[in-house]
């Protein structure tokens, strides 16, 4: 019986840490299980909005190109017609483009 008691105590001492370990693993598994689903949702959202990521950064250069074309057109009109009425409109156009 002494041998059985020692064996039983040794088994209990081995099982207690093992039970804590398996409980910890189960806890971590419950924390990690939703992650693949969340990653799939993020990937779907990324694919749906990929066009915005491509074209949105191009907006500032396109706006600058349009403003530059308007300024160039005003300069051509001023040099072609050469009167002060055009120069006043060019000045107004430059003020507006500076605000934009």
Long-range contacts (C-beta under 8 A, 24 or more apart in sequence): 63-100, 67-97, 67-100, 70-97, 71-97
